[in-house]
Amino acid sequence: MQTSTAPVSRSAKLAPHDGVVGAPANEAQRIGSMLDLVASHVPLQRRVVHAGDLIYQAGEGFQRLHLVNAGLFKLINSASDGREQVVALQFRGDWLGFDGIAQGRHGCDAVAMDTGEIWSFSYEALVQACLTQPRLLALMHEAMSREIVRDRDALLSLCTLSADARVADFLHYWADSLARRGLRADQISLRMSRAEIGNYLGMTIESVSRALSRLSARHLIRFAEKGRRDIEIPELGALAAFVQGGSGAGRTLQ
């Protein structure tokens, strides 16, 4: 029996909400309710951060978890030869620090990408609160599950999508993540250099630049006048449809 493998992307799960103005409200409400519940039952510290601020670093002892209340964060793994690999992006409502639970030490760096706010709290305090508030435990498990699914989907995208579709999927994921949180998604300001995007997607800088140019030529994106880090997305659904097509012209070499 022959089987075929179709390109897999995060857009496959997000596409049904494209173009539906009220769709992001459910996600925004879920995040708001989660933040309220944590703030009501767990002693926490609110901290305003700026681009480049380190939340924790690889090798640091694990004691606290962090919730993103505003801003954007990246998780970075460092190789023994000094090379850095961006492994995840975290938006409002995402948790930081789960990697430290198993070994008692963090396995990566968490870095702010713009001005934002995080809520930090003791892991032990959270566990104690879960004893009297089962919903808190469910929320933590849900967050862990979302992270596992997101990592799996990112790996599948890396393995099955062409270069152009990979970049399109990345842009769609970023914009849809903003939309689901009630933020503007028709224009995004990338807080990553072309080198960082290539690092995250397993592509060279040149491949990222060429892919962006081809997406622009297809009128799926536009570069805003004030800089090539500001990208307009005329129709999020069209971008998702392109990703689902794989590449439209076969796989592109890196």
ABEGO torsion letter per residue (X at the ends): XBBBBBBBBAAAAAAAABGBAAAAAAAAAAAAAAAAAAAAABBBBBBBBBBGBBABBBGBBBABBBBBABEBBBBBBBBAAGBBBBABBBBBGBBBGAAAAAAGBBABBBBBABBBBBBBBBAAAAAAAAAABAAAAAAAAAAAAAAAAAAAAAAAAAAABBAAAAAAAAAAAAAAAAAAAGBBAABBBBABBAAAAAAAAGBBAAAAAAAAAAAAAAGABBBBAAEAABBBBABAAAAAAAAAAGAGAEBBBX
